[in-house]
Amino acid sequence: MTRDQPQPIDPTEILSKRRIAAAFAALRASNDDPSDGSIQLDADERQSIAHALNGHSHPLGGFAQTVLDQWDLLDADDRVAGLLLFAEIVNRSHRQRTVGQGVDR
């Protein structure tokens, strides 16, 4: 990685429980406003999520990639559902990686 390239964003940070909760709150308050910041994904966030999705064999991975590709066309409720789907895929794979790592005593 060169100095000019920013550090990739950890997708678990993008898809945190706090972010999901804020997206749900925005959905309830804004009445389907996809421009709310908690529901938006910027280009770096999308790239990070896309990279995470490509690295997993989840049965809904292809669908999740389609949702991400069409993000700008989605209504707010579909974006919140997309965030939940992305979080499930990314967090499941994170849990599976760490399950085998026991605590040494």
DSSP file (Angstrom, degrees, kcal/mol; ACC not computed):
  #  RESIDUE AA STRUCTURE BP1 BP2  ACC     N-H-->O    O-->H-N    N-H-->O    O-->H-N    TCO  KAPPA ALPHA  PHI   PSI    X-CA   Y-CA   Z-CA
    1    1 A M              0   0    0      0, 0.0     2,-0.1     0, 0.0     6,-0.0   0.000 360.0 360.0 360.0 131.9    0.0    0.0    0.0
    2    2 A T    >   -     0   0    0      1,-0.1     3,-0.7     4,-0.1     0, 0.0  -0.373 360.0-107.1 -87.7 169.1    1.4    3.4   -1.0
    3    3 A R  T 3  S+     0   0    0      1,-0.2    -1,-0.1    -2,-0.1     0, 0.0   0.813 117.0  59.4 -63.9 -30.4    1.3    6.6    1.1
    4    4 A D  T 3  S+     0   0    0      2,-0.1    -1,-0.2     0, 0.0     0, 0.0   0.757  90.3  81.8 -72.7 -24.2   -1.3    8.0   -1.3
    5    5 A Q  S <  S-     0   0    0     -3,-0.7     2,-0.0     1,-0.1     0, 0.0  -0.682  81.4-127.9 -86.8 130.7   -3.8    5.2   -0.6
    6    6 A P        -     0   0    0      0, 0.0    -4,-0.1     0, 0.0     3,-0.1  -0.354  34.0 -92.4 -71.3 156.5   -5.9    5.5    2.5
    7    7 A Q        -     0   0    0      1,-0.1     2,-0.0    -6,-0.0     0, 0.0  -0.450  49.7-104.9 -63.7 138.1   -6.1    2.7    4.9
    8    8 A P        -     0   0    0      0, 0.0     2,-0.4     0, 0.0    -1,-0.1  -0.362  35.1-114.3 -65.0 148.0   -9.0    0.4    4.1
    9    9 A I        -     0   0    0     35,-0.3     3,-0.0    -3,-0.1     5,-0.0  -0.668  25.7-116.3 -84.4 134.9  -12.0    0.7    6.5
   10   10 A D    >>  -     0   0    0     -2,-0.4     3,-1.5     1,-0.2     4,-1.4  -0.595  19.7-143.9 -69.3 120.4  -12.8   -2.3    8.6
   11   11 A P  H 3> S+     0   0    0      0, 0.0     4,-2.3     0, 0.0    -1,-0.2   0.774  98.2  62.9 -62.0 -24.6  -16.2   -3.4    7.5
   12   12 A T  H 34 S+     0   0    0      1,-0.2    -2,-0.1     2,-0.2    79,-0.0   0.806 102.9  50.6 -69.6 -25.9  -17.2   -4.4   11.1
   13   13 A E  H X4 S+     0   0    0     -3,-1.5     3,-1.0     1,-0.2    -1,-0.2   0.886 111.2  47.4 -73.3 -39.9  -16.7   -0.7   12.0
   14   14 A I  H 3< S+     0   0    0     -4,-1.4    -2,-0.2     1,-0.3    -1,-0.2   0.891 117.6  42.7 -65.1 -39.6  -19.0    0.4    9.2
   15   15 A L  T 3< S+     0   0    0     -4,-2.3    -1,-0.3    -5,-0.2    -2,-0.1  -0.190  85.5 148.0-104.4  39.6  -21.6   -2.2   10.1
   16   16 A S    <>  -     0   0    0     -3,-1.0     4,-2.3     1,-0.1     5,-0.2  -0.246  62.3-111.7 -71.7 161.5  -21.5   -1.7   13.8
   17   17 A K  H  > S+     0   0    0      1,-0.2     4,-2.6     2,-0.2     5,-0.2   0.866 119.8  56.1 -60.0 -36.0  -24.6   -2.2   16.1
   18   18 A R  H  > S+     0   0    0      2,-0.2     4,-2.3     1,-0.2    -1,-0.2   0.916 107.8  47.1 -63.2 -43.4  -24.5    1.6   16.7
   19   19 A R  H  > S+     0   0    0      2,-0.2     4,-2.3     1,-0.2    -2,-0.2   0.914 112.6  49.3 -64.7 -43.4  -24.7    2.3   13.0
   20   20 A I  H  X S+     0   0    0     -4,-2.3     4,-2.3     2,-0.2    -2,-0.2   0.918 111.5  49.2 -62.6 -43.7  -27.5   -0.2   12.5
   21   21 A A  H  X S+     0   0    0     -4,-2.6     4,-2.4     1,-0.2    -1,-0.2   0.901 111.0  49.8 -62.7 -41.1  -29.4    1.3   15.4
   22   22 A A  H  X S+     0   0    0     -4,-2.3     4,-2.6     2,-0.2    -1,-0.2   0.876 109.1  52.7 -65.5 -36.7  -29.0    4.8   14.0
   23   23 A A  H  X S+     0   0    0     -4,-2.3     4,-2.3    15,-0.2    -2,-0.2   0.921 110.1  47.5 -65.0 -43.3  -30.2    3.7   10.6
   24   24 A F  H  X S+     0   0    0     -4,-2.3     4,-2.2     2,-0.2    -2,-0.2   0.919 112.8  49.1 -62.6 -42.7  -33.3    2.2   12.2
   25   25 A A  H  X S+     0   0    0     -4,-2.4     4,-2.2     1,-0.2    -2,-0.2   0.912 111.9  48.6 -63.1 -42.2  -33.9    5.4   14.2
   26   26 A A  H  X S+     0   0    0     -4,-2.6     4,-3.1     1,-0.2     7,-0.3   0.883 109.1  53.9 -65.2 -37.7  -33.4    7.5   11.0
   27   27 A L  H  X>S+     0   0    0     -4,-2.3     4,-1.0     1,-0.2     5,-0.8   0.921 111.8  43.8 -63.0 -43.6  -35.8    5.3    9.1
   28   28 A R  H  <5S+     0   0    0     -4,-2.2    -1,-0.2     1,-0.2    -2,-0.2   0.874 120.7  40.8 -68.9 -36.8  -38.5    5.8   11.7
   29   29 A A  H  <5S+     0   0    0     -4,-2.2    -2,-0.2    -5,-0.2    -1,-0.2   0.853 117.3  43.9 -81.4 -35.7  -37.9    9.6   12.1
   30   30 A S  H  <5S-     0   0    0     -4,-3.1    -1,-0.2    -5,-0.2    -3,-0.2   0.558  95.8-130.3 -94.0  -8.1  -37.4   10.5    8.4
   31   31 A N  T  <5S-     0   0    0     -4,-1.0    -3,-0.1    -5,-0.2    -4,-0.1   0.977  80.8 -29.3  56.4  60.0  -40.2    8.6    6.8
   32   32 A D  S   <S+     0   0    0     -5,-0.8    44,-0.2     1,-0.2    -1,-0.2   0.903  85.8 158.4  72.2  46.2  -38.1    6.9    4.1
   33   33 A D    >   -     0   0    0     -7,-0.3     3,-1.5     1,-0.1    -1,-0.2  -0.851  20.5-172.3-101.7  99.9  -35.3    9.5    3.5
   34   34 A P  T 3  S+     0   0    0      0, 0.0    -1,-0.1     0, 0.0    40,-0.1   0.532  77.1  72.8 -70.7  -3.5  -32.4    7.7    1.9
   35   35 A S  T 3   +     0   0    0      5,-0.1     5,-0.1     4,-0.1    -2,-0.0   0.518  66.6 120.6 -87.9  -3.5  -30.2   10.8    2.2
   36   36 A D    X>  -     0   0    0     -3,-1.5     4,-1.4     1,-0.1     3,-1.2  -0.354  69.7-127.6 -60.5 138.2  -29.8   10.4    6.0
   37   37 A G  T 34 S+     0   0    0      1,-0.3    -1,-0.1     2,-0.2   -14,-0.1   0.797 105.5  56.0 -60.8 -33.5  -26.2   10.0    6.9
   38   38 A S  T 34 S+     0   0    0      1,-0.2    -1,-0.3   -16,-0.2   -15,-0.2   0.708 112.7  43.1 -74.4 -17.5  -26.6    6.8    8.9
   39   39 A I  T <4 S+     0   0    0     -3,-1.2    -2,-0.2    -6,-0.1    -1,-0.2   0.662  98.8  90.1 -98.0 -21.4  -28.2    5.1    5.9
   40   40 A Q     <  -     0   0    0     -4,-1.4     2,-0.4    -5,-0.1    -5,-0.1  -0.398  58.8-157.8 -74.2 151.4  -25.7    6.5    3.3
   41   41 A L        -     0   0    0     -2,-0.1    -3,-0.0     4,-0.0     2,-0.0  -0.995  12.0-144.3-126.6 124.8  -22.5    4.6    2.4
   42   42 A D     >  -     0   0    0     -2,-0.4     4,-2.6     1,-0.1     5,-0.2  -0.278  34.7 -94.0 -80.4 176.1  -19.7    6.6    0.9
   43   43 A A  H  > S+     0   0    0      1,-0.2     4,-2.3     2,-0.2     5,-0.2   0.872 124.9  49.8 -60.9 -40.4  -17.4    5.2   -1.8
   44   44 A D  H  > S+     0   0    0      2,-0.2     4,-2.2     1,-0.2   -35,-0.3   0.898 111.7  48.8 -66.1 -40.1  -14.8    4.0    0.6
   45   45 A E  H  > S+     0   0    0      2,-0.2     4,-2.4     1,-0.2    -2,-0.2   0.912 111.7  49.3 -65.3 -42.3  -17.4    2.3    2.8
   46   46 A R  H  X S+     0   0    0     -4,-2.6     4,-2.9     1,-0.2    -2,-0.2   0.913 110.9  50.0 -62.6 -42.6  -18.9    0.6   -0.3
   47   47 A Q  H  X S+     0   0    0     -4,-2.3     4,-2.4    -5,-0.2    -1,-0.2   0.911 111.1  49.0 -63.5 -42.2  -15.5   -0.6   -1.5
   48   48 A S  H  X S+     0   0    0     -4,-2.2     4,-2.1     2,-0.2    -2,-0.2   0.911 113.7  45.6 -64.1 -43.2  -14.7   -2.0    2.0
   49   49 A I  H  X S+     0   0    0     -4,-2.4     4,-2.9     2,-0.2     5,-0.2   0.919 111.9  52.0 -66.3 -43.5  -18.0   -3.8    2.1
   50   50 A A  H  X S+     0   0    0     -4,-2.9     4,-2.2     1,-0.2    -2,-0.2   0.911 109.9  49.3 -59.4 -42.5  -17.6   -5.1   -1.4
   51   51 A H  H  X S+     0   0    0     -4,-2.4     4,-0.9     1,-0.2    -1,-0.2   0.907 112.2  48.2 -63.3 -41.5  -14.2   -6.5   -0.6
   52   52 A A  H  < S+     0   0    0     -4,-2.1     3,-0.4     1,-0.2    -2,-0.2   0.898 111.2  50.4 -65.9 -40.4  -15.5   -8.2    2.5
   53   53 A L  H >< S+     0   0    0     -4,-2.9     3,-1.5     1,-0.2     5,-0.2   0.887 106.5  55.3 -65.4 -38.0  -18.4   -9.7    0.6
   54   54 A N  H 3< S+     0   0    0     -4,-2.2    -1,-0.2     1,-0.3    -2,-0.2   0.757 102.3  58.5 -66.1 -24.0  -16.1  -11.0   -2.1
   55   55 A G  T 3< S+     0   0    0     -4,-0.9     2,-0.3    -3,-0.4    -1,-0.3   0.351  99.2  69.8 -88.7   7.5  -14.1  -12.9    0.5
   56   56 A H    <   -     0   0    0     -3,-1.5    34,-0.0    -4,-0.1    33,-0.0  -0.917  64.6-146.2-130.9 152.5  -17.0  -15.0    1.8
   57   57 A S        +     0   0    0     -2,-0.3    -3,-0.1    32,-0.1    -4,-0.1  -0.128  42.1 152.5-107.1  36.6  -19.1  -17.8    0.6
   58   58 A H    >   -     0   0    0     -5,-0.2     3,-2.1     1,-0.1     4,-0.3  -0.399  53.9-122.8 -64.4 141.2  -22.3  -16.8    2.3
   59   59 A P  T 3  S+     0   0    0      0, 0.0     3,-0.3     0, 0.0     4,-0.2   0.769 113.2  45.2 -59.9 -24.6  -25.4  -18.1    0.3
   60   60 A L  T 3> S+     0   0    0      1,-0.2     4,-2.8     2,-0.1     5,-0.2   0.258  81.4 106.2-100.6  12.5  -26.7  -14.5    0.1
   61   61 A G  H <> S+     0   0    0     -3,-2.1     4,-2.2     1,-0.2    -1,-0.2   0.890  79.3  48.8 -59.4 -42.6  -23.4  -13.0   -1.0
   62   62 A G  H  > S+     0   0    0     -4,-0.3     4,-1.8    -3,-0.3    -1,-0.2   0.911 113.0  47.4 -64.5 -42.3  -24.4  -12.5   -4.6
   63   63 A F  H  > S+     0   0    0     -4,-0.2     4,-2.5     2,-0.2    -2,-0.2   0.911 110.3  53.1 -63.9 -42.0  -27.6  -10.9   -3.6
   64   64 A A  H  X S+     0   0    0     -4,-2.8     4,-2.4     1,-0.2    -2,-0.2   0.891 107.5  51.3 -61.3 -39.5  -25.8   -8.7   -1.1
   65   65 A Q  H  X S+     0   0    0     -4,-2.2     4,-2.5     2,-0.2    -1,-0.2   0.889 108.9  51.0 -65.0 -38.2  -23.4   -7.6   -3.8
   66   66 A T  H  X S+     0   0    0     -4,-1.8     4,-1.7     2,-0.2    -2,-0.2   0.913 109.3  50.7 -63.7 -42.9  -26.4   -6.7   -6.1
   67   67 A V  H  < S+     0   0    0     -4,-2.5    -2,-0.2     1,-0.2     3,-0.2   0.931 112.0  47.6 -59.1 -45.7  -27.9   -4.6   -3.2
   68   68 A L  H >< S+     0   0    0     -4,-2.4     3,-1.3     1,-0.2     4,-0.2   0.898 109.5  52.8 -63.7 -40.7  -24.6   -2.8   -2.8
   69   69 A D  H 3< S+     0   0    0     -4,-2.5     3,-0.3     1,-0.3    -1,-0.2   0.815 115.0  41.5 -64.1 -30.5  -24.3   -2.2   -6.6
   70   70 A Q  T >X S+     0   0    0     -4,-1.7     3,-1.9    -3,-0.2     4,-0.6   0.176  78.8 122.7-101.3  16.3  -27.8   -0.6   -6.6
   71   71 A W  G X4  +     0   0    0     -3,-1.3     3,-1.3     1,-0.3    -1,-0.2   0.839  69.4  53.9 -50.6 -45.3  -27.4    1.3   -3.4
   72   72 A D  G 34 S+     0   0    0     -3,-0.3    -1,-0.3     1,-0.3    -2,-0.1   0.713 108.6  51.0 -66.5 -19.5  -28.1    4.8   -4.9
   73   73 A L  G <4 S+     0   0    0     -3,-1.9    -1,-0.3     2,-0.1    -2,-0.2   0.540  91.2 101.6 -92.9  -8.6  -31.4    3.5   -6.3
   74   74 A L  S << S-     0   0    0     -3,-1.3     2,-0.1    -4,-0.6    -3,-0.0  -0.469  70.5-122.6 -84.2 147.9  -32.7    2.0   -3.1
   75   75 A D     >  -     0   0    0     -2,-0.2     4,-1.9     1,-0.1     3,-0.2  -0.348  37.4 -99.7 -74.1 166.4  -35.3    3.5   -0.7
   76   76 A A  H  > S+     0   0    0    -44,-0.2     4,-2.3     1,-0.2     5,-0.2   0.883 122.3  53.0 -59.1 -42.1  -34.3    4.1    2.9
   77   77 A D  H  > S+     0   0    0      1,-0.2     4,-2.0     2,-0.2    -1,-0.2   0.877 109.6  49.0 -65.2 -35.4  -36.0    0.9    4.2
   78   78 A D  H  > S+     0   0    0     -3,-0.2     4,-2.2     2,-0.2    -1,-0.2   0.836 109.3  53.3 -70.0 -32.5  -34.2   -1.2    1.6
   79   79 A R  H  X S+     0   0    0     -4,-1.9     4,-2.6     2,-0.2    -2,-0.2   0.908 108.2  49.2 -68.0 -41.3  -30.9    0.4    2.6
   80   80 A V  H  X S+     0   0    0     -4,-2.3     4,-2.1     2,-0.2    -2,-0.2   0.925 111.7  49.1 -63.0 -43.0  -31.5   -0.5    6.3
   81   81 A A  H  X S+     0   0    0     -4,-2.0     4,-2.3     1,-0.2    -1,-0.2   0.892 110.4  52.3 -61.6 -38.7  -32.2   -4.0    5.2
   82   82 A G  H  X S+     0   0    0     -4,-2.2     4,-3.0     2,-0.2     5,-0.2   0.909 106.5  52.0 -63.3 -43.0  -29.0   -4.0    3.2
   83   83 A L  H  X S+     0   0    0     -4,-2.6     4,-2.5     1,-0.2    -1,-0.2   0.910 110.4  49.3 -59.7 -41.3  -27.0   -2.8    6.1
   84   84 A L  H  X S+     0   0    0     -4,-2.1     4,-2.3     2,-0.2    -2,-0.2   0.915 112.1  48.1 -63.3 -42.8  -28.4   -5.7    8.2
   85   85 A L  H  X S+     0   0    0     -4,-2.3     4,-2.2     2,-0.2    -2,-0.2   0.934 112.5  47.9 -63.7 -46.9  -27.6   -8.2    5.4
   86   86 A F  H  X S+     0   0    0     -4,-3.0     4,-2.9     1,-0.2     5,-0.3   0.919 111.9  50.6 -59.9 -43.8  -24.1   -6.9    5.0
   87   87 A A  H  X S+     0   0    0     -4,-2.5     4,-2.9    -5,-0.2     5,-0.4   0.905 108.7  51.8 -62.5 -42.0  -23.6   -7.0    8.8
   88   88 A E  H  X S+     0   0    0     -4,-2.3     4,-1.9     2,-0.2    -1,-0.2   0.929 114.5  42.4 -60.7 -45.6  -24.8  -10.6    9.0
   89   89 A I  H  X S+     0   0    0     -4,-2.2     4,-1.9     2,-0.2    -2,-0.2   0.952 119.8  41.5 -67.7 -49.5  -22.4  -11.7    6.3
   90   90 A V  H  X S+     0   0    0     -4,-2.9     4,-1.9    -5,-0.2    -2,-0.2   0.923 118.3  45.0 -66.9 -44.9  -19.4   -9.8    7.5
   91   91 A N  H  X S+     0   0    0     -4,-2.9     4,-2.5    -5,-0.3    -1,-0.2   0.850 110.1  54.9 -71.6 -33.2  -19.9  -10.5   11.2
   92   92 A R  H  X S+     0   0    0     -4,-1.9     4,-2.5    -5,-0.4    -1,-0.2   0.936 110.3  45.8 -63.3 -45.4  -20.6  -14.2   10.6
   93   93 A S  H  X S+     0   0    0     -4,-1.9     4,-1.9     2,-0.2    -1,-0.2   0.873 111.7  52.5 -67.4 -34.6  -17.4  -14.6    8.8
   94   94 A H  H  X S+     0   0    0     -4,-1.9     4,-1.5     2,-0.2    -1,-0.2   0.917 110.8  47.4 -65.0 -42.5  -15.6  -12.7   11.5
   95   95 A R  H  X S+     0   0    0     -4,-2.5     4,-1.4     1,-0.2    -2,-0.2   0.900 110.0  52.9 -64.3 -40.6  -17.0  -14.9   14.2
   96   96 A Q  H  X S+     0   0    0     -4,-2.5     4,-0.7     1,-0.2    -1,-0.2   0.862 107.8  51.4 -65.4 -35.2  -16.1  -18.0   12.2
   97   97 A R  H  < S+     0   0    0     -4,-1.9    -1,-0.2     1,-0.2    -2,-0.2   0.868 115.7  40.9 -67.0 -35.5  -12.5  -16.9   11.9
   98   98 A T  H >< S+     0   0    0     -4,-1.5     3,-0.8     1,-0.2    -2,-0.2   0.601  94.9  79.5 -93.1 -11.0  -12.2  -16.3   15.7
   99   99 A V  H 3< S+     0   0    0     -4,-1.4    -1,-0.2     1,-0.2    -2,-0.1   0.911  94.5  49.2 -62.5 -42.0  -14.1  -19.4   16.9
  100  100 A G  T 3< S+     0   0    0     -4,-0.7     2,-1.2    -3,-0.2    -1,-0.2   0.601  90.0  91.4 -73.7 -10.8  -11.1  -21.6   16.3
  101  101 A Q    <   -     0   0    0     -3,-0.8    -1,-0.1    -4,-0.1     2,-0.0  -0.726  65.9-168.1 -89.8  97.7   -8.8  -19.3   18.2
  102  102 A G        -     0   0    0     -2,-1.2     2,-0.6     1,-0.1    -2,-0.1  -0.241  26.8-101.2 -80.0 170.8   -8.9  -20.5   21.8
  103  103 A V        -     0   0    0     -2,-0.0     2,-0.3     2,-0.0    -1,-0.1  -0.843  33.8-137.7 -94.4 122.1   -7.6  -18.7   24.8
  104  104 A D              0   0    0     -2,-0.6     0, 0.0     1,-0.1     0, 0.0  -0.614 360.0 360.0 -79.0 135.3   -4.3  -20.1   26.0
  105  105 A R              0   0    0     -2,-0.3    -1,-0.1     0, 0.0    -2,-0.0   0.378 360.0 360.0-118.7 360.0   -4.0  -20.5   29.7
